[in-house]
Amino acid sequence: MLNTIQRNWFDQYMVPCFSPANFIPIVAKGSRVWDQNGKEYVDFAGGVAVNSLGHANDELKNALNFQMENMWHIGNGYTNEPVLKLAKSLVENTFADKVFFCNSGAEANEAALKIARKYALDKYGNHKNEIISFENSFHGRTLFTVTVGGQPKYSQDFAPLPQQITHLPFNDIDAIKARISEKTCAVIVEPIIGEGGVIPAEPAFLKVLRELCDQYQALLIFDEIQTGIGRTGYLYAYEEVGVAPDILTSAKGLGGGFPIGAMLVRQHIAEAFQPGSHGTTFGGNPLAAAVANKVVELVNQSEFLAGVQERHHEFMRQMSELNQRYQVFSELRGKGLLLGAELVEKYQGKAKNLTNIAAEEGLIALIAGPNVLRFAPALNIEQQDINDGFSRLESALRRFVQE
Ligand SMILES: *Cc1c(COP(=O)(O)O)cnc(C)c1O
C-alpha cells in the first residue's frame, strides 16, 4: 500500500518538541489501534489517560453526532445546554459548588493558580502570594504552570519566571510544616504524581496538607487531571483519602478524547472571579461539553468504577507474574488503572527503549520519566485486550533483557 502522507513530514514540517513513534496510527476502536500498514496494537496508554472509554466509543460518538447536528460553538456571550448540564453534574457529584471550563489541563491549572492568587489578594492583601508545589510534579506547559511544576528542566530555559513559587519534597510532612506560612496562598498537589513517575501521595500527607492549609488560610488545590474521572476507581481520587480540596482541576479523561478542562471550586473562592477577571474563547463549548456529559454519566456508576478496581488487580497480577520471570522491575505501583513499574538499577534510563520494543511487538505503552513504565489504558479495557497486551509485553521483555 502506498501511503501518501508520510511520517517524515513530521520532521520536515512540525516543530520538533515531540519525538513521535515511527509509525502513524490511523484507526482505533476500543483498546486496539491500527497503523498505516495495517499493523495492530493493543493500547495500554489510552492517549495518556485520555481515552477513558476506549477509542471510538459508540455512546460518545452518538453524543458528539447529536451535538454536531445542533450547534458547534456560540461564544461566551451566551451559555449553552450541554455546558450547563455538565456543570450541574460535576457540582452534584463532588465537593465543589462552581465550575469553570477550558480546553486543557494546563488551562485548568492556570485558572486555579490565578484564582488562588486573586482570592488571597482580595481577602488578605498582596503579601499572601506564595504557591507551594512539590518536586517532580507536573502541572502543564504554560509559563505559570510549568514554573509551578516541580521539574526545573521544563521551565529554566524560559526565564524570567513567575515569582513566589516554592518546591518541596513530595510526601514530606516535616518539609511542608517548616515552610508553610501566612504568606502561602495555595498548595498544589497531584494525588498521584503522574508524569513524574506514578508516585501516590501518602494519605497522611494529604491530610496534613489539608490541616495546614486550614491553619494558614491557604487554598488546597488537587490537580486531578490525570487521576480524575474514574482513573483510580473513584470519580476523583480525593474521595478515597477522604480529604477534599478547595480547588480541583480536571481534564484528560473528562472528554474521553475530546479536548476539555475544568476547574472545580467552592463558592467563596468562585466569587474571586467576576466578569472580566478571566476567560477563554473555546472553554465550555457545546461539542466538548456534550461528550464530557456522556463520559461522566458512564464512568460515575458504582459498577463501572468497581470494574476499574478489578482491572487494577488483573494488571498487577499479570505484571508481577511477568516480573517474576524477567526481574526487570523493582516496584509495581499506582491505583486503579494508573500504573507504574520502576526499572531495576541495571536498566536505569531504559524505559523508552522498552516502550519502543513493545510497540514493535504490538503494544502501546507509556513512560513516566526515564525509569518508569506507565500504563493508563481505557477504563473499560477488555480481558482479551489485557491478555494480548501482556503476551506482547512478554515478547518485548524477552528482547529487552537480551539487548
Ligand atoms: C497532563 C497533565 C497536565 C497538563 O494537561 P494538558 O492538557 O497537557 O495541558 C497537568 N497536570 C497533570 C497532573 C497532568 O497529568
PDBQT file of the ligand as one rigid body, heavy atoms in Angstrom, charges set to zero:
ROOT
HETATM    1  C1  LIG A 501      -1.400  16.107  31.606  1.00  0.00    +0.000 C 
HETATM    2  C2  LIG A 501      -1.364  16.839  32.873  1.00  0.00    +0.000 A 
HETATM    3  C3  LIG A 501      -1.431  18.248  32.910  1.00  0.00    +0.000 A 
HETATM    4  C4  LIG A 501      -1.452  19.094  31.665  1.00  0.00    +0.000 C 
HETATM    5  O1  LIG A 501      -2.583  18.874  30.874  1.00  0.00    +0.000 OA
HETATM    6  P1  LIG A 501      -2.590  19.388  29.360  1.00  0.00    +0.000 P 
HETATM    7  O2  LIG A 501      -3.958  19.038  28.864  1.00  0.00    +0.000 OA
HETATM    8  O3  LIG A 501      -1.487  18.682  28.647  1.00  0.00    +0.000 OA
HETATM    9  O4  LIG A 501      -2.354  20.858  29.384  1.00  0.00    +0.000 OA
HETATM   10  C5  LIG A 501      -1.441  18.860  34.148  1.00  0.00    +0.000 A 
HETATM   11  N1  LIG A 501      -1.396  18.136  35.292  1.00  0.00    +0.000 NA
HETATM   12  C6  LIG A 501      -1.342  16.797  35.285  1.00  0.00    +0.000 A 
HETATM   13  C7  LIG A 501      -1.313  16.060  36.587  1.00  0.00    +0.000 C 
HETATM   14  C8  LIG A 501      -1.303  16.102  34.083  1.00  0.00    +0.000 A 
HETATM   15  O5  LIG A 501      -1.212  14.770  34.090  1.00  0.00    +0.000 OA
ENDROOT
TORSDOF 0
